[in-house]
């Protein structure tokens, strides 16, 4: 790294950088059905959805719209963040919203759950969250990004911008076409049907958006320059002069390179520092590289040094905290933003995420209603749907997601929402619908990871095992995240061909390596450890991790993880209350019901065990390559023992 010539010049880079059992919770009351919302007359183009784009100062990079953070297949519910600013750099207010609310006009809250736990989303985490990639955040009048390309990691070893001469150009992905080979016809059909309608909407909005972007950018620069001159502080104006064409390319790597170039020219551009920090968070999440988190932290701190308390950087800190599974801090940052800007869509969305991940479901329900009243749009719709899903109200969840899809206009939003619809269908065992929804997602972005993972999972459940393994192999070769690695290992074990057992062990070893890397970069990986190690690793380590995570937060996912870790460690009597609590909200998850059934069997509750195992297989017969097989075997043994 070259020495800096002064205190503000950015550095250059030359290379790449014990818990007591809870009482069983009562099943939550049925969720009150909300009346159907009307489709917005004008689509909201500012979702912090499933892509990450960059803009500076007036815009922040966004992370996944409904990113689920931990336990669902990793679209990982990360936190969604972007700058909610108008063209004059001021916070957007209620009058700026155009999307229709999903709740009734009275803003009735969802029914409260009988338990105080929350789901862990993709780094789904489905979620998340875990929450996935992101779209260009909204700034009133700014044109949305239109494409996300899959590119290699840019050269970067710290938060400082690197020399763009060393930036890695986009490379074609080997076998990229094969990633969608199993559903090419389905994807192509969806593309043909949707292209005409999308084209019309883009043409109508595009010209006006571009003109507004130019005018607002010029106005913001002028305003910022005057303000900073008056203050006598050499702080760059907002927003920075980043090429709209580059930003609209949808490439997180290209956006990072552009921000690095901008910061070499204007090292006191606090907005670009904040955007760079957010971009590193998204890059870490979507590419499975936790080493980017320290870089993100440095960039966000630099932004706050230049402009203390600026909203973009605090929004970035919320995203970083959520990505590291520090949900208490994520909630604190979101609340801090909302105190100054109650209509920040990103903070409203991040607050829902944090409350869900902390297990405060009733509060999350109220927060979703508040967000729906203040800033309705794709990011809020997806979270609103998930709160309903957690209560077992799948019908409402799907209706709201369909509404979100209808209002989506960018490839990032289209792919994210369609993939969430696919996951919802898969959880109910509706594999045909799931494959159709994943095709819709891949029609918008053929490299969208949660859709590729979900399609492989659905293919396996329908018996197309060769296509499923091929797709999952290609996926983990590029992005070795824990959830797909475990799924691929179990597919190998279930197929049991020559060499498959060794291949499976290799996948589980990679999970251990990823967890070690995550911990080294500040990520709380206890839930990942508990889930993977209970079935495929050190059972004692799994139990330690599950207890530690339960001590931090009580969610349906942490309850299930602790119950299963106790079971595999032979502590079934202690496990049963947790297993029952994991399923007490009405959340329809076949893995949770299977775990409860196996624990009920081990504790001598034969009738309950039979009912639970049958329910799991009825709900989603292919919920897990190995789990579904074990459930059938256990039922057969129970019948034989009559």
N, C-alpha and C positions, 0 to 999 in steps of 0.2 A: 504494500500500500504506500503510495507516494506521500511524502510529507506535505502538510498543508502550509500555505504561505501566510495565512492569517487565521484568526479565531473563527471566522465564519465561512471560510471556503470549504466546501465538502471534499472529503477524501476521494481519491480515485482508487479503483480496483483493477487489478490485472487478471484476476481469475475468479472462479466460482466460490465464488464464495462457500373391650368385649361388650357387646350389645345385648340387652335383655329382650326376650321375645315379646313382641307387641300383642295386645289383645286383638282378636280378629275384628276387623272392621266390617261394619254392615255394608251391604251392597248399596251403592249410591242410588238415590231415587232417579226415576226416569227423567231424562233431560226434556225440558219444555221445548216443544217444537216452535221454532221461530218462523214467522211468515216469510214467504219467498221475497227476496229482494229483486228489484228491477235492475236490468242491466244498465250500466251507466251510458249516458248519451255519448260521452266521449271517453274512450279508454284512458285509464290512468297510466301514464308512461313512466312513472317514477318508482316502480316497485324495487325494494331491495330484495330481489329474488335470487335466481339461481346463477348469476354470473358475476364476475368481478371486472369492472371496468375502472378506469381512472380519470379523474379530472382533478384540478387542484383548487385550493381555497374554497370557492363556492361549492365545489362538489367533492365528495369523498368516495373512496372505493367502497363497494358494497359487498357484504357476504351474503350467503344464501337466504332466500326469502323465508323459507320455513325450515331451515336447516335443522336437523335433529342431531343432537350432539353425541350421544353415546351408543345407544343400544340397538336402535333399529338399523337396518342395512345402511351403511354410511352414505347418506347424502348429508350426514352428520349435522345435526342441528347446531350449527354454529350460530352466532348471532348475526343478525342482519344490520348492517350499518351503512349509512351514506349521509351526505350533507343535505339537510332540509333547508335550503336557502333559496330565496328568490333572486332575480337577476341583480338586485341592488345589494346583495350580500346580507339581507335581513332574513330572519326566520320566516318560514312560510306559515300563514295563519289559516284559519278555517275556511275563509273565503276562497282560498286557492285550490280546494279540493273539488274534484269532479266526479269521483266514483260513487256509486250508490252503496249504501250500507247493506250488510247482509242480515242484520237484525231488524226487528220491527222498529217503528218510529219511536216507540216508548223506550227502546234500549233495554229491554228486559234482560237481566242477567241469566246465565245458564244455571241449571239446577246444581246445587252444591253436592260434592261427593262426600261419602261417608268416611273417607280416609284422607290423610294429609300427605300424600306422596305424589311424585311426578315422574313423567317418562324421561328417559335420557335420549335425547335425540341423537346427525347424522352427522358425527362424523361419523350418522345414521348414521352413526350414529346416524336413523332416517334422515331423521331426522335426520344435519346437522349434519340427530344433526346432524349434532352434529352435525351439524349440520349442515360438499356440494359446491358450485361456483356461483358467480354473481353478475347482475346487470349494472349498467351505468346508472349511478344514483340520479335522482331527479333534481333538477334545478329548473324552476319555472321557465319554460321556453327552450330548454336545452333539448336537442334531439336525442332519442334513446340510442344505445348501441345496438347494432344489428347482427353481430356475429361473434362467436367465440371459437378461436382455432386452438387446436391442441399443439402446443409448442414445447420444446425442451426448456429446462430451467435456464434462466439467464445467469450470466456470470455475476456473482455477488458474494461477498464474504462478510458483509456487515451492513449496517443501515445506510452507510454512505453511498451516494450514487457512483456507479462505475463508469469507466470510460466506454462510451458506446462503440468505439472501434472494435471492442472485444465482444460486443453483443452477438449471441448466437442466432443466426438466421433461422427462420422456421424450416423444419425438416419434415418431409412426408413420413408418416408413421407406417412402418412395415406392416403389411397385412391389414391396413386400415379398412379396406373394403370388406375384408372378411369379418370385421367386427360386427357388421350388420348382415352378414351373409344369410343367417337363418331366417331373417324376416325381411329380406330386400323387397319382395313384392308387396308385403303389407306396408312397409315404410313408404315405398313409392306411391302406393295408392293414397295414403294419407296426405302425402305431399301434393299430389295432383288436386285433390279435393279442396285442400286448405289454401293453396297458393293464390287462387283467384281472389278470394275474399281478403286475404292478407295484403295482396298487392294493391287493392283499391284503398284500404285503410292507410297504407304507407304513403301512397301518392297524395292522398288528401292531407295527411298530416306533415309529410316531409318538407314541402316547400316552406310552409309557415314556420315550422320548427327551426329550419336552418337560418331563415332571416332573423327570427327572434334570438337565436343563439348568438349570431354575429352582433346584433344590436346590444343585447344584454351584456355580452362579454366586454365590448368596448366601453359601455357605461360603467360596468363594475371596475374596470381598470382605471378609468378616469376618476371615479369616486374614491377608490382606494388610494390612488396617488395623492389626491388632494388631502385626504384625511391624514395620511402618514407624513406628508410634508408639514401639515399643521402641528402634528405631534412631535416633530423633530426626530422621529425614529426611522431608520432605514429599513423598514419592513416592506417586503414585496406586496404589491396590490393583489386583490383577489378578483377573479380567478386568474391563474397563470395562462400564458399563451401556449397551450398545448394544442397540437394539430387536431381539429375535429375529426378528420379522416382517420387519423391513427387511433383516436379514442374509440371511434365507431367500429374499428376492426374486431373488437371483442377479445383480443389476445392479452391475457394478463402479463405475459412476458414482454410484449411490445409496449404495453402501458408502463411497465416498470422501467424499461429502457428510456421511454420518453420523459418520465418523471426524473430519472437520474440526470438526463441531459438538461432539463429545466433547472434542477438544483445546482448544477455546476455553473449555470449562468446567473442564477439568483438564489444563492445559498440561504437567504433569509425569507424565502417563500414558505411561510408556515403551513399554508394549505397543501402545498406539494409534499412537504414532509409528512403531514398527516395522511395524505393519500398513499404515499409510498409505504407507510406503516401498515395501512389497511390492505394494500396489495400483497405485502409479504404474508399477512395473516391468511389471506385467501389462497395464496400460492402454497403455503404449508398445508392447509386443509385439503385442497383439491389434489395435491400431488403427493400427499403422504410424507412430507418432509418437515418434521418438527423443528429442524435446525433454523428455519426461517423465523421462528417466534422471537428469539433474541434480537434479530435484525429489526423486526417490527417494533419491538420495545424501544430500541435506540432511536428509530425514526420518529416515533410518537413523542418521546421525551424531547427530541430536538425541536419539534413543532411547538411544544409547550414552553420551551426556553425562549423561542422567538416571540411567541404570542401567548402568554400565560392564560389558561382558562378557555382557550378557543374550543368551540363546540366540536369541530371536526376531530381534533385530537382526542378529546374525551370520548367521542363516539368510537374512535379506534381503540381506545383502552377498554371499552366495554366489549368490543369484538374479541380482542386479545384475551381478556379474562375468561370469556365464555369458551374460546377455543382451547384454553388450558384447563377447562372444567372448574374454574374458580367462579361459581355462579353468584356467590354473595357479593363479590366485588363487581361483577357484571351488573347486578341489580343496583348497586350503589351508584355506579356511573350513569346508568339509565335514568335513575331518579334525579341525579344532579343536572342532567341535560333538561329533563322535563320541567324542572323548577324554573329554568330560564326560558324554555321554549316548549310549552305544553303541546304543541302540534307537530313536534318532530316525529315523523313516521318511523324513523329508524330507532329512536329511543322508545317509542311506544311498543314497537315490535320486540326490541331487545328485552324490555321489561316483562312481556308475556313469556318469552323464552326462559328467562331467569327464574320466574316464579314457578313455571312448570318443572324445571330441572331441580328446584329446591323442594318440590313436593307440595307446594302451596296451591293446590288446584282450585279451591274456591276463589282465592285472590287472582289467580290467572284468568279465571272465567270473567271476573269483574273487569280485569285489565283488558281483556279482549273486547268486551262491550264498549269500554271507554275508547279504545283505539278505533273501533268500528264507527263510533259516533264522531270522532275528531278527524281521522284521516283514513277513510275506507279506501281499499285498493288491494292489489294482489298480495303484498306482504301480510296485511291484516287478515285477509280472507283465508289464507293458508293456515294461519295460527288459530283462527276461529274454528276452522274445520277440525284441527287436531284436538282442541279442547273437547269438542263434541265426540270425537272418536274415542277419547279416553274414557268417556262415560258410556260407551257402547252404542252411541247414536250414529251408526254408520250411514244411515239414510241421509241425515242432515249433513254429515261430513262430506259425502259425495256430492250432494246438491251444491254446497258452497264451493267445493273445488271446481265443479263444472262451471259455476258462475265466474270463478277466478280465471279459468281457462278462456272463457268467452271474452273477458276483458283484457286478456294478454295480447300484446302486439309484438314484443321482441322475442327473438329466438331463445334468450335466456329464460324469460318467464314461461314461454310455451313449453320448453323442455322440462323445467322444474315442476310446473303444476301437473303436466301430463304424467310425469314419473310418480308424483305423489298419488295421483289417481290409480296408477298401476299398482303401487304398493298397497293401497287400501283394498283393491280388488283381490290381490294375492293373499292378503291376510284373511280374507273371507273364503278362500279356496276357489275363487272365480278366475281360473287361469286364462280362459279365452279372452275375457275382458281385460285382464292384466296385460296380456300380450298386445292387444290392440292399443291400450293406453301407452305402453312402452314404445310401440311403433309411432305413435303421435309425438312422443318426446324425441325420438331419434330422427323423425322427419324434420324437426326444428334444429337439432344438433346431433349429428351422427356419432359424436364422440362423448356424449353426455354420460358420465360414469355411473350414476345411480340407475339410469335406464338400461345401460349395458349389463350391469350387475343383476338388476331385477329381471331382465329378459332371460338371462342364463338360469336364474333360479326358477322361473316359470317353465322354461323348457325342460329342466330336470323333473319338475313335478308332473309334467305331461308325458314323460317317458322318453323325450328326445335327449338322451344322456350325452351322446357324442357332441352334439351342438352345444349343450350346456357347458361341458368341460372345455371345449375349444374356446368358447367365448370367455369363460372365467380365466383360463390360462393367459389369454391375450390381455385381459384386464389387469391381472396382478403383475404381469411382466412390466407394465407401464406404471402402475400405481399400487404398490404392495401395502395396502391397508389391512388392518386386523380382520374386519368382518369378511371380506371376500377371500382372504387367505384361509380362514377357518372353513368357510363354505367349500372352497376347492379341495381342501384336505379331506373333508368328509365325503365329498363326491368320489374322490379316489378310493377311500376306504370302502364305500358302498359298492363301487364297481368291482373292486377286488381283482383287477387284472394283474398280470405279471408286472412287478415293479411298482404297483400303485401304493403299497404300504410304505415304501421308501419315499415316494413322492409326497405322500401325506405328511410324513414326519418332517420333510423339508419345509412344507408350508407352515407347520406349527413352530418350527425353529425360527422362521422369519417373523412370526408374530412376536416371539420373545425378543428378537432383535429390535423390532419396531418399538416395543414397549420400553426397552432400555434407552433407546434414542429419545423417545418422548419424555421420559423422566429426566434425562440429562438436559433437556431444554425447557424445563419448567412446567411440563404437563402432568396433571394428576391422572395417572393411568390405572388407578386401582380397579375401576369397573371393567376395563378391557382385560386386565390381568385375571380377575375373578371369572369372567365369562369364558376365556380361552383355557385357563389352567385347570378349571374344574373338570373338564372333559378330556383335555389333551396335554396336561402338564403336571405341575407340582400341586397336588390337592391341598397340602398344608398352606402353600403360598396363596392359593385361590381363596381359602377361608380367611387368611389374614387380610387380604385385600378387600374381600367382601365386607368384613366387619368394619374396616377402616372407612369404607365408602358409606356404609349405613350410618356410621357415627356422624358423618358430615351432612347427609341428606336422606330423607325418607321418601322414596319414590317407588312406583310400581316396579321399575327396573332394578333398583337396588334391593328391594324386598325379594324379588325373584332370584337375583344373583346370590344373595345371602342364603336363601332357602336351599338352593341347589348345591352351593358349596358345603353347607352343613350336611346335606344328604350324602354326597359322595365321600364325606369324611366320617360317615357312620353316625351322625348326630341327628337322626330323623325326628325324634320327639321335639327337639329344639327347632327343627326346620319347619314343621307343619304350620305353626302360626304365621310365619313369614310367607309361606306359599299361599296360604289363604288370603293374606293381606294383599299380595301381589295381584290377585284376581278379584278383589272386592269392589273395584270401581265400575265393573262392567266392561272393561277394556277387553276386546275380543282378540286374544293372542294365543294361538294354539300351543306355542312353546311353554307359556306360563301354565296353561291348563294341564299339559303333559307332565311338567315338573310336579305340579300338585298331585296328580294321579299316582305317580311313582312314589312320592313321599307318603301318600295315604296308604298305598299298598304295603310299604315297609313298616308302617306303624299299626298295621292290622285292621285298617278301615277298608275292608274288602269291597263292600258295596259302593262306598264313595269313590274308591279307586277305579272300579269298573266304569262308573258313570263319568268320571273325569277323563279317562283315557278314550272312551267312546266319543265324548264331546270334542276332544282335541282333534281326533281323526275325522270327525264329521265336519268340523269347521274348516280345517285345512289339511287334507290328507297328505300333502307333501311338504309340511312345514319345515322339515329338516331331513336331510339324507339319512342320518343315523337315528335321530330321535323318532321319526315316524316308524322306522323298522323296529326299534325297541318297544314302542307303544303297542304295535301289533303283536309282538312276541309276548309282552306282559299280559295282554288281554287273552291270548291263547292259553297261557299258563293259568290264569284265573278261571277260565272256563273248565279247564281240565281238573282243577282242584275242587270243583263243586261236589 
